[in-house]
Amino acid sequence: MRRGPRIGIPVSGRTAPTEPKEAGHPYKTDARLREDLCFREFENCNLIHDNIDVIRRTFFKERHGKQGRTNLRFVKTFIAKHNRAVASPIESADGVDLDFCVNFTRYCFPYKTRSQLVRFLWRLLKAIGVPSDIIPPNPYPDPPPKTREELDELTARRAVNLAKKDALVIKERFKTAEDLRSSGSDPRRVGGGKMGSWKELANRLWLCRHVLGLRVEKEEQLIKSGHRGIIRSMERFVGAVTIDGTEGARQEKGLHAHMRYYHPSLGDLVPFLVLLMARSMVNLQSVADLQVTEKWWTPYTYSLAEPAPGKEWVNIVFPKLRGAKGVQGVPNTPKKITLPSMKTPWSHPYQILVFVKELTAPLRQEVKRRIAELSANYARTRNEEEEFDRLRFIKNDMFLWRGEQGITSLRLATRESRGGTLSAITESLKRYGINGGVRQIRNVGLQFGFRASGYSLLILHLLARHSDTSTAARYARRQEFFKKSQALFVEVFDKSVALVRASKYSLANLTAELRESGLTDWQIRNVLDPENRSRYGNRCGDPSNPPEGFKDSTPPGQACRKQDCIDGCPLARFLPDALPFLIGQLASIEEQLAATGIAKEFQNSLSLRHQNINRIIAKYPAAAVEREKRRRQEKIVCE
């Protein structure tokens, strides 16, 4: 049987580029989990097999479970070797002890991913009910993050100009579709169409709106509905101009190309995403989480006089995942970023969001129509159930697009990618000259403002909406910070712990080590004074005179107020009695990181502090760390 024509034949005859496939809903039903994840290969490992349901919910409820299964096989192999070597094999959570955990850390040592493997097993043990006081901290620090390239001013300006050029193409396409909305008629003979009616774009778009209803349907569904003739006729005519990640603006033939007038692709949204992030200087997750149903703009209340026509300002409100605090005294207050934007220029945040909301409105209407259709069906199949959950998740998202498999959103895609940048965005950014990923888009605006202000940390702090100027300072010196962090945090501390382990710890030996590290005699006396201890537990060589970059908000002659010694203060010295403070700070930071989405995958002040604390804690004897964690847990239980 002859196949029907395909939708969307390129003008030049070349194969159309494949768009990124839309990811499904990030959460699977329990029935789907049982079907997808067969644990037959773990039947001989009781610790895993007897906890199948817990492991499924903990590690495989989200997509991308392939790595989880690989890690599970690694754990199974270790348990088999461990059970052969001990008198009492591990069969359940009750049999897990400290020796089991320590042996696993030793078993992981030869592997490059040892930190990830240990973290996986610790999470598994907690999930199946192993007491947390038995599980020691991860002794292996994560690998140092890759340093990002800094965009030069010429490259940054070129990226913004190219994004504007692509954005104007999409705006012109949208204007064409809106101008033709009230015109056109049915070009088919059955609808009274005359010779040459198909040549009129207005008539072809009329068919898309009034006959096909702007529905997102695949070719076989359209043919089944009796629209084979429309598909075949549309193949002769070019449709909308779209933005391709590698080629830029391009135009194709076919029904799918005509639907692009109403159904933007991800490539069509990328230039607006670039302009929005460059102008607003917020991160990708904050942009992705924008909802059309939320109040994303408010009046600008700080004008001293009535603005001139065309010069009005508004406040743009973005959700924020980390760093910023809610309203003091009001529990569960959502975190927000508020920034001013001119109301008139088309490339400024307010007009960008107004346009994106209008551009994606047909997709949003189609999502709601499909939700209503599926809601009325009480005998949904497994695929329909997944589609139903996914559409309800994205129905109010600002950034929607139509992919090869249907409609998806930036909010859903960022959560499913788990820190990896979407391939279509990456390709477009490379075409703009941005090779460092989406994080560099934000840096475009920060760098312009930082340079224009004469490299003022206060201005950088205001632009980036950091909680204080010391955070801005860390961003400004990030490259140097990465290079020096290892030696800066553990050099002296490493030596003092070595003295303890060698039973040579004494005041004279410690003084000699401190002097060798570069401290003067009066700075050594300060370090040896327990009163000069910071919130991270380290001793300070000169608490009343913090160095540049660490003395913000501290009046001259007064004790350091910020106490961000973990960020690389050259006067900080970590001695063995800092352990309780480090454990407490580590727990606090992990709670904050656990509350973030994709943001935790990027380099930020919290993740850097987390790595530095872990690097120091790893130098302590495991038994000492375990005792301190047990004391902390008992204290929490008592409270």
C-alpha positions as CSV (number, residue, x, y, z in Angstrom):
1,M,0.0,0.0,0.0
2,R,1.3,3.4,-1.0
3,R,2.3,5.6,1.9
4,G,0.9,9.1,2.3
5,P,3.1,12.2,1.8
6,R,5.2,13.4,4.7
7,I,4.9,16.7,6.4
8,G,7.6,19.3,5.9
9,I,9.8,18.7,2.9
10,P,12.8,21.2,2.9
11,V,13.0,23.7,0.0
12,S,16.4,22.4,-1.2
13,G,15.5,18.8,-0.9
14,R,17.9,18.2,1.9
15,T,16.7,16.3,5.0
16,A,15.2,18.5,7.6
17,P,17.2,18.7,10.8
18,T,15.8,16.7,13.6
19,E,14.6,18.8,16.6
20,P,15.4,17.6,20.1
21,K,12.9,15.0,21.1
22,E,10.5,16.1,23.7
23,A,11.2,14.5,27.0
24,G,8.3,12.8,28.8
25,H,7.0,13.7,32.2
26,P,9.8,13.5,34.7
27,Y,7.9,11.2,37.0
28,K,6.8,7.6,36.2
29,T,3.8,5.8,37.7
30,D,4.4,2.8,40.0
31,A,3.0,0.5,37.4
32,R,5.4,1.8,34.7
33,L,8.3,1.4,37.1
34,R,7.5,-2.2,37.7
35,E,7.3,-2.9,34.0
36,D,10.5,-0.9,33.0
37,L,12.7,-2.0,35.8
38,C,13.2,-5.8,36.2
39,F,15.4,-6.6,39.2
40,R,15.8,-10.3,38.2
41,E,19.6,-9.8,37.9
42,F,19.7,-8.8,41.6
43,E,17.9,-11.9,43.0
44,N,21.1,-13.2,44.6
45,C,21.6,-10.0,46.5
46,N,19.1,-9.9,49.3
47,L,20.0,-6.4,50.4
48,I,18.9,-5.0,47.0
49,H,16.2,-7.5,46.0
50,D,14.3,-7.3,49.3
51,N,14.1,-3.5,49.0
52,I,13.1,-3.3,45.3
53,D,10.1,-0.9,45.9
54,V,12.1,1.5,47.9
55,I,15.0,1.5,45.4
56,R,12.6,2.1,42.5
57,R,11.0,5.1,44.2
58,T,14.3,6.6,45.3
59,F,16.5,6.2,42.2
60,F,14.2,5.4,39.2
61,K,11.2,7.6,39.7
62,E,12.9,10.2,37.5
63,R,14.1,9.6,34.0
64,H,17.8,9.0,33.2
65,G,17.9,5.8,35.4
66,K,20.6,4.1,33.3
67,Q,23.4,5.4,35.5
68,G,21.5,4.3,38.6
69,R,21.3,0.8,37.4
70,T,25.1,0.8,36.6
71,N,25.8,2.0,40.1
72,L,23.5,-0.7,41.5
73,R,25.4,-3.4,39.7
74,F,28.6,-2.0,41.2
75,V,27.1,-2.2,44.7
76,K,25.9,-5.7,44.1
77,T,29.5,-6.8,43.0
78,F,30.9,-5.3,46.2
79,I,28.3,-6.9,48.5
80,A,29.1,-10.3,46.9
81,K,32.9,-9.9,47.6
82,H,32.2,-8.5,51.1
83,N,30.0,-11.4,52.0
84,R,32.6,-13.9,50.9
85,A,35.2,-12.3,53.1
86,V,33.2,-12.0,56.4
87,A,31.7,-14.4,58.8
88,S,28.3,-12.7,58.9
89,P,27.1,-11.8,55.4
90,I,25.0,-8.6,54.8
91,E,21.5,-9.7,54.1
92,S,19.4,-6.7,55.3
93,A,19.7,-3.1,56.6
94,D,20.1,-4.5,60.1
95,G,23.4,-6.1,59.2
96,V,25.0,-3.0,57.8
97,D,27.7,-1.6,60.1
98,L,30.6,0.9,60.0
99,D,33.1,-1.8,58.8
100,F,30.8,-2.4,55.7
101,C,30.8,1.3,54.9
102,V,34.6,1.7,55.4
103,N,35.3,-1.3,53.2
104,F,33.2,0.1,50.5
105,T,35.1,3.4,50.5
106,R,38.3,1.4,50.1
107,Y,36.8,-0.7,47.3
108,C,35.9,2.5,45.4
109,F,39.3,4.1,45.7
110,P,40.8,3.0,42.3
111,Y,37.8,4.4,40.4
112,K,37.6,8.0,39.1
113,T,33.9,8.2,40.0
114,R,34.5,7.1,43.6
115,S,32.9,10.2,45.1
116,Q,29.7,9.5,43.1
117,L,29.7,5.8,43.9
118,V,30.0,6.4,47.7
119,R,27.3,9.1,47.5
120,F,25.0,6.6,45.7
121,L,25.4,3.8,48.3
122,W,25.0,6.2,51.2
123,R,21.7,7.4,49.7
124,L,20.6,3.8,49.2
125,L,21.5,2.8,52.8
126,K,19.5,5.8,54.2
127,A,16.5,4.9,51.9
128,I,16.3,1.3,53.2
129,G,16.5,2.3,56.8
130,V,20.2,2.1,57.9
131,P,20.7,4.6,60.8
132,S,22.5,7.7,59.7
133,D,24.9,7.6,62.6
134,I,26.4,4.4,61.1
135,I,27.0,6.0,57.7
136,P,30.3,8.0,57.7
137,P,30.8,11.1,55.5
138,N,32.0,10.7,52.0
139,P,35.8,10.8,52.2
140,Y,36.2,11.6,48.5
141,P,35.7,15.2,47.4
142,D,34.0,15.9,44.1
143,P,36.4,16.7,41.2
144,P,37.1,20.4,40.9
145,P,34.7,22.2,38.6
146,K,35.8,23.2,35.2
147,T,36.7,26.9,34.8
148,R,34.6,28.9,32.5
149,E,36.0,31.0,29.7
150,E,35.3,34.7,30.0
151,L,33.7,36.4,27.0
152,D,35.5,39.4,25.6
153,E,33.4,42.5,24.9
154,L,33.5,42.1,21.2
155,T,32.2,38.5,21.3
156,A,29.5,39.5,23.8
157,R,28.2,42.3,21.6
158,R,28.2,40.1,18.5
159,A,26.2,37.4,20.4
160,V,23.6,40.0,21.4
161,N,23.4,41.5,17.9
162,L,22.9,38.0,16.3
163,A,20.2,37.2,18.8
164,K,18.4,40.4,18.0
165,K,18.6,39.6,14.3
166,D,17.0,36.1,14.8
167,A,14.4,37.6,17.2
168,L,13.3,40.1,14.6
169,V,12.8,37.3,12.1
170,I,10.4,35.6,14.5
171,K,8.6,38.9,15.4
172,E,8.1,39.5,11.7
173,R,6.7,36.0,11.2
174,F,4.3,36.5,14.1
175,K,3.2,39.9,12.7
176,T,2.4,38.2,9.3
177,A,0.3,35.5,10.9
178,E,-1.6,38.2,13.0
179,D,-2.2,40.4,9.9
180,L,-3.7,37.5,8.0
181,R,-5.8,36.2,10.9
182,S,-8.9,38.1,9.7
183,S,-8.5,37.2,6.0
184,G,-8.4,34.1,3.9
185,S,-10.9,31.5,2.9
186,D,-11.0,27.7,2.1
187,P,-8.9,27.1,-1.0
188,R,-10.2,23.6,-1.5
189,R,-12.7,23.0,-4.3
190,V,-15.1,21.4,-1.8
191,G,-15.0,24.7,0.0
192,G,-15.6,26.9,-3.1
193,G,-11.9,27.6,-3.7
194,K,-11.0,29.0,-7.2
195,M,-8.0,28.3,-9.4
196,G,-4.9,29.7,-7.7
197,S,-6.4,29.9,-4.2
198,W,-3.7,27.6,-2.8
199,K,-1.0,30.1,-3.8
200,E,-2.4,32.6,-1.2
201,L,-0.7,32.3,2.2
202,A,-3.8,33.7,3.9
203,N,-5.9,30.8,2.5
204,R,-3.4,28.2,3.6
205,L,-3.2,29.7,7.1
206,W,-7.1,29.8,7.1
207,L,-7.0,26.0,6.7
208,C,-4.6,25.6,9.6
209,R,-6.9,27.6,11.9
210,H,-10.4,26.6,10.8
211,V,-10.0,23.1,9.4
212,L,-7.1,21.7,11.4
213,G,-7.8,23.8,14.5
214,L,-4.1,24.3,15.2
215,R,-4.1,20.9,16.8
216,V,-0.7,19.2,17.5
217,E,-1.2,15.9,15.6
218,K,1.1,13.5,13.8
219,E,0.8,12.7,10.1
220,E,-1.0,9.4,10.7
221,Q,-3.6,11.1,12.8
222,L,-4.2,13.8,10.2
223,I,-4.6,11.1,7.5
224,K,-7.0,9.2,9.7
225,S,-9.0,12.3,10.1
226,G,-9.3,12.7,6.3
227,H,-6.8,15.4,5.7
228,R,-4.5,13.6,3.2
229,G,-5.4,16.1,0.5
230,I,-4.4,19.1,2.7
231,I,-1.0,17.5,3.4
232,R,-0.4,16.8,-0.2
233,S,-1.3,20.3,-1.4
234,M,0.7,22.0,1.3
235,E,3.9,20.3,0.1
236,R,4.1,22.6,-2.9
237,F,4.3,25.8,-0.8
238,V,6.9,27.3,1.6
239,G,5.8,28.0,5.1
240,A,7.2,30.0,8.0
241,V,10.8,31.0,8.5
242,T,12.3,29.2,11.5
243,I,15.5,29.5,13.4
244,D,17.8,26.5,13.1
245,G,20.6,26.0,15.7
246,T,23.4,25.7,13.2
247,E,22.1,27.4,10.0
248,G,20.1,30.3,11.4
249,A,17.0,31.4,9.5
250,R,15.6,28.9,7.1
251,Q,12.3,28.2,5.3
252,E,10.8,24.8,4.4
253,K,7.8,23.5,2.6
254,G,4.8,21.5,3.9
255,L,2.1,21.5,6.4
256,H,4.4,21.4,9.4
257,A,6.2,24.5,8.1
258,H,2.9,26.4,7.9
259,M,2.0,25.3,11.5
260,R,5.2,27.0,12.6
261,Y,3.4,30.3,12.2
262,Y,1.5,29.3,15.4
263,H,3.7,26.6,16.9
264,P,7.2,27.9,17.6
265,S,10.2,25.6,17.9
266,L,12.8,25.7,20.6
267,G,15.2,27.3,18.1
268,D,12.6,30.1,17.6
269,L,12.7,30.8,21.4
270,V,16.4,30.8,21.8
271,P,17.1,34.3,20.7
272,F,14.6,35.7,23.1
273,L,16.1,33.5,25.9
274,V,19.5,34.9,25.1
275,L,18.3,38.6,25.1
276,L,16.3,38.0,28.3
277,M,19.1,36.5,30.2
278,A,21.7,39.0,29.0
279,R,19.4,41.9,29.9
280,S,18.1,40.6,33.2
281,M,21.2,38.7,34.3
282,V,19.3,35.9,35.9
283,N,20.0,32.2,35.6
284,L,18.3,29.7,33.3
285,Q,16.2,28.0,36.0
286,S,14.7,31.3,37.0
287,V,13.7,32.0,33.4
288,A,12.4,28.5,32.9
289,D,10.2,28.6,36.0
290,L,8.2,31.7,34.8
291,Q,4.5,31.1,34.8
292,V,1.9,33.1,32.8
293,T,-0.5,32.7,35.7
294,E,1.8,34.3,38.2
295,K,2.3,38.1,38.5
296,W,5.6,38.4,36.6
297,W,5.7,42.2,36.6
298,T,4.7,45.0,39.0
299,P,4.6,48.7,38.7
300,Y,7.9,50.6,39.2
301,T,7.4,52.6,42.4
302,Y,10.8,54.4,42.7
303,S,10.4,57.1,40.1
304,L,10.8,60.6,41.6
305,A,8.8,62.2,38.8
306,E,6.3,61.3,36.1
307,P,8.3,59.5,33.3
308,A,8.3,60.9,29.8
309,P,6.1,59.0,27.2
310,G,8.0,55.9,26.1
311,K,10.3,56.0,29.1
312,E,8.1,54.1,31.6
313,W,9.6,51.4,33.9
314,V,8.2,48.3,35.5
315,N,9.6,45.6,37.8
316,I,10.1,42.1,36.4
317,V,9.6,39.4,39.0
318,F,11.4,36.0,38.6
319,P,11.3,33.0,40.9
320,K,14.7,32.2,42.6
321,L,15.9,28.8,43.7
322,R,18.9,29.6,45.8
323,G,20.8,32.4,47.6
324,A,18.0,35.0,48.1
325,K,15.9,34.9,51.2
326,G,12.1,35.2,51.5
327,V,10.4,37.9,53.5
328,Q,11.8,38.0,57.0
329,G,9.3,36.9,59.6
330,V,6.9,35.4,57.1
331,P,7.2,31.6,56.9
332,N,7.2,29.8,53.5
333,T,7.6,33.0,51.6
334,P,8.6,32.3,47.9
335,K,12.0,33.5,46.9
336,K,11.9,36.2,44.2
337,I,14.2,38.3,42.0
338,T,12.9,41.7,41.2
339,L,14.6,43.9,38.6
340,P,13.6,47.1,36.7
341,S,12.9,47.0,33.0
342,M,12.0,49.7,30.5
343,K,8.4,49.1,29.3
344,T,8.8,50.2,25.6
345,P,12.0,48.8,24.0
346,W,11.3,45.5,22.3
347,S,14.6,43.9,23.3
348,H,14.2,44.6,27.1
349,P,12.8,42.0,29.5
350,Y,9.2,43.4,29.7
351,Q,8.5,43.4,26.0
352,I,10.4,40.1,25.5
353,L,8.1,38.4,28.0
354,V,5.0,40.0,26.6
355,F,5.9,38.8,23.1
356,V,6.9,35.3,24.2
357,K,3.5,35.0,26.1
358,E,1.7,35.9,22.9
359,L,3.9,33.7,20.7
360,T,3.2,30.6,22.8
361,A,-0.5,31.3,23.4
362,P,-1.7,28.9,20.7
363,L,0.3,26.1,22.2
364,R,-1.0,26.9,25.7
365,Q,-4.6,26.7,24.3
366,E,-3.8,23.4,22.7
367,V,-2.4,22.0,25.9
368,K,-5.6,23.0,27.8
369,R,-7.8,21.5,25.0
370,R,-5.9,18.2,25.2
371,I,-6.0,18.1,29.0
372,A,-9.8,18.5,28.8
373,E,-10.0,15.7,26.2
374,L,-7.9,13.4,28.3
375,S,-9.8,14.2,31.5
376,A,-13.0,13.0,29.9
377,N,-11.4,9.7,29.0
378,Y,-11.6,7.5,32.1
379,A,-9.9,4.5,30.3
380,R,-6.6,6.2,29.4
381,T,-3.8,4.1,28.2
382,R,-0.3,4.2,29.7
383,N,1.0,6.6,27.1
384,E,-2.1,8.8,27.5
385,E,-1.6,8.8,31.3
386,E,2.0,10.0,30.9
387,E,0.9,12.7,28.4
388,F,-1.9,13.8,30.8
389,D,0.6,14.2,33.6
390,R,3.1,16.0,31.4
391,L,0.6,18.5,30.0
392,R,-0.8,19.4,33.4
393,F,2.8,20.1,34.5
394,I,3.5,22.5,31.7
395,K,0.1,24.1,31.1
396,N,1.0,27.5,32.6
397,D,4.7,27.7,31.6
398,M,5.9,30.8,29.8
399,F,8.4,29.1,27.4
400,L,6.5,26.4,25.5
401,W,7.4,24.9,22.1
402,R,6.4,22.2,19.8
403,G,8.9,19.4,19.3
404,E,9.0,16.3,17.2
405,Q,7.0,14.4,19.8
406,G,4.6,17.1,20.8
407,I,4.5,20.1,23.2
408,T,7.0,20.6,26.0
409,S,8.4,23.5,28.1
410,L,11.7,24.9,29.2
411,R,10.8,24.2,32.9
412,L,10.2,20.5,32.2
413,A,13.3,20.2,29.9
414,T,15.6,21.8,32.5
415,R,14.5,19.4,35.2
416,E,14.8,16.3,33.0
417,S,18.3,17.3,31.6
418,R,19.5,17.4,35.3
419,G,22.1,20.1,34.7
420,G,22.9,19.4,31.1
421,T,22.1,22.2,28.6
422,L,19.6,21.4,26.0
423,S,21.3,20.5,22.7
424,A,19.3,23.0,20.6
425,I,20.2,25.9,22.9
426,T,23.9,24.8,22.9
427,E,24.0,24.8,19.1
428,S,22.4,28.2,18.9
429,L,24.8,29.6,21.5
430,K,27.8,28.3,19.6
431,R,26.5,30.0,16.4
432,Y,26.4,33.2,18.5
433,G,30.0,32.7,19.6
434,I,29.1,31.5,23.1
435,N,30.9,28.2,23.8
436,G,30.6,28.1,27.6
437,G,26.9,27.2,27.8
438,V,23.9,29.2,29.2
439,R,25.9,30.4,32.2
440,Q,27.9,32.7,29.9
441,I,24.7,34.4,28.7
442,R,24.2,35.8,32.1
443,N,27.8,36.8,32.3
444,V,27.4,39.0,29.2
445,G,25.3,41.5,31.1
446,L,27.4,41.2,34.3
447,Q,30.6,41.9,32.4
448,F,29.2,45.0,30.6
449,G,28.0,46.4,33.9
450,F,31.2,45.5,35.8
451,R,33.5,47.1,33.2
452,A,31.3,50.2,32.7
453,S,31.3,50.8,36.5
454,G,35.1,50.9,36.7
455,Y,35.1,47.3,38.1
456,S,33.0,48.2,41.1
457,L,32.0,45.2,43.2
458,L,29.0,47.2,44.5
459,I,27.6,47.6,41.0
460,L,28.3,43.9,40.3
461,H,26.5,43.0,43.5
462,L,23.5,45.1,42.5
463,L,23.4,43.8,38.9
464,A,23.6,40.1,39.9
465,R,21.3,40.5,42.9
466,H,23.8,38.7,45.1
467,S,23.0,38.6,48.8
468,D,26.1,40.8,49.5
469,T,29.1,42.3,47.9
470,S,31.4,39.5,49.1
471,T,29.4,37.1,46.9
472,A,30.0,39.5,44.0
473,A,33.7,39.5,44.8
474,R,33.8,35.7,44.6
475,Y,32.2,35.8,41.2
476,A,34.6,38.5,40.0
477,R,37.7,36.5,41.0
478,R,36.3,33.1,40.2
479,Q,39.1,32.0,37.9
480,E,41.8,32.7,40.4
481,F,39.7,31.3,43.2
482,F,39.5,27.9,41.4
483,K,43.2,27.7,40.8
484,K,44.2,28.4,44.4
485,S,41.4,26.8,46.3
486,Q,43.1,23.4,47.0
487,A,46.3,24.7,48.5
488,L,44.5,27.6,50.2
489,F,42.1,25.5,52.3
490,V,44.1,22.5,53.4
491,E,47.8,23.1,53.4
492,V,48.3,24.1,57.1
493,F,45.3,22.0,58.2
494,D,46.8,18.9,56.6
495,K,50.0,19.4,58.4
496,S,48.4,19.8,61.8
497,V,46.3,16.7,61.4
498,A,49.4,14.8,60.4
499,L,51.0,15.8,63.7
500,V,48.0,14.4,65.6
501,R,48.0,11.1,63.8
502,A,51.7,10.7,64.4
503,S,51.3,11.4,68.2
504,K,53.6,14.4,67.8
505,Y,50.9,17.1,68.4
506,S,52.2,19.8,70.7
507,L,52.1,23.5,71.1
508,A,55.7,23.8,69.9
509,N,55.1,21.7,66.8
510,L,52.0,23.5,65.9
511,T,53.6,26.9,66.4
512,A,56.4,25.8,64.1
513,E,54.0,24.7,61.4
514,L,52.1,28.0,61.6
515,R,55.2,30.0,61.4
516,E,56.3,28.0,58.4
517,S,53.0,28.8,56.7
518,G,53.8,32.5,56.7
519,L,52.2,33.8,59.9
520,T,54.0,36.3,62.2
521,D,54.4,35.7,65.9
522,W,51.4,37.9,66.8
523,Q,49.2,36.3,64.2
524,I,50.2,32.9,65.6
525,R,49.2,34.1,69.1
526,N,45.8,35.0,67.6
527,V,45.4,31.6,66.0
528,L,46.2,29.8,69.2
529,D,43.5,31.9,71.1
530,P,40.2,29.9,71.1
531,E,38.3,33.2,71.2
532,N,39.4,33.9,67.7
533,R,37.2,31.2,66.1
534,S,35.0,31.8,63.1
535,R,31.6,30.3,62.4
536,Y,33.4,27.6,60.3
537,G,35.5,26.6,63.4
538,N,38.8,27.9,62.0
539,R,41.1,30.3,63.9
540,C,41.8,33.7,62.5
541,G,45.3,35.3,62.4
542,D,44.0,38.9,62.6
543,P,40.2,39.1,63.3
544,S,40.2,42.9,63.6
545,N,41.9,43.4,60.2
546,P,40.3,41.1,57.6
547,P,42.1,41.2,54.2
548,E,40.7,42.7,51.0
549,G,37.7,40.9,49.7
550,F,36.7,39.7,53.1
551,K,36.2,42.9,55.1
552,D,33.0,44.1,53.4
553,S,30.6,45.7,56.0
554,T,33.3,45.5,58.7
555,P,34.1,48.9,60.2
556,P,37.8,49.6,60.7
557,G,39.2,48.2,63.9
558,Q,36.2,45.9,64.6
559,A,36.0,42.1,64.4
560,C,35.3,40.6,61.0
561,R,31.5,40.4,60.5
562,K,31.2,38.2,57.5
563,Q,33.5,35.4,58.7
564,D,33.4,33.8,55.2
565,C,36.8,32.2,55.8
566,I,35.9,29.1,53.9
567,D,36.0,31.2,50.7
568,G,39.8,31.5,50.8
569,C,40.8,34.0,53.5
570,P,44.6,33.8,53.8
571,L,44.4,34.4,57.5
572,A,42.3,31.3,58.2
573,R,43.9,28.3,59.8
574,F,41.9,25.1,60.4
575,L,42.9,23.1,63.5
576,P,41.6,19.8,64.7
577,D,39.0,21.4,67.0
578,A,37.2,22.9,64.1
579,L,35.4,19.6,63.3
580,P,32.1,20.2,65.1
581,F,31.6,23.6,63.4
582,L,32.5,22.1,60.0
583,I,30.0,19.3,60.4
584,G,27.3,21.8,61.4
585,Q,28.0,24.1,58.4
586,L,28.1,21.1,56.0
587,A,24.6,20.0,57.2
588,S,23.2,23.5,56.7
589,I,24.6,23.9,53.2
590,E,23.4,20.4,52.1
591,E,19.8,21.4,53.2
592,Q,20.0,24.5,51.0
593,L,21.4,22.6,48.0
594,A,18.7,19.9,48.4
595,A,16.0,22.5,47.8
596,T,17.4,23.6,44.4
597,G,16.6,22.2,40.9
598,I,19.1,22.5,38.1
599,A,20.8,25.3,39.9
600,K,22.7,23.0,42.1
601,E,24.5,21.5,39.1
602,F,26.1,24.8,38.2
603,Q,29.0,26.4,40.0
604,N,27.8,28.8,42.7
605,S,28.8,30.0,46.1
606,L,27.0,27.3,48.0
607,S,28.4,24.4,45.9
608,L,31.9,25.9,46.2
609,R,31.6,26.1,50.0
610,H,30.2,22.5,50.1
611,Q,33.3,21.3,48.2
612,N,35.7,23.1,50.4
613,I,34.2,21.9,53.6
614,N,34.2,18.3,52.3
615,R,37.8,18.7,51.3
616,I,38.8,19.6,54.8
617,I,36.6,17.1,56.6
618,A,38.2,14.3,54.5
619,K,41.5,15.0,56.3
620,Y,40.1,14.0,59.7
621,P,40.3,10.5,61.0
622,A,37.1,8.7,60.0
623,A,36.4,7.7,63.6
624,A,36.5,11.3,64.8
625,V,34.1,12.4,62.0
626,E,31.7,9.6,62.9
627,R,31.7,10.5,66.6
628,E,30.9,14.1,65.8
629,K,28.1,13.2,63.4
630,R,26.6,10.9,66.0
631,R,26.8,13.6,68.6
632,R,25.0,16.0,66.3
633,Q,22.3,13.5,65.4
634,E,21.7,12.8,69.1
635,K,21.4,16.5,69.8
636,I,18.9,17.0,67.1
637,V,16.8,14.0,68.4
638,C,16.8,15.4,71.9
639,E,15.7,18.8,70.7
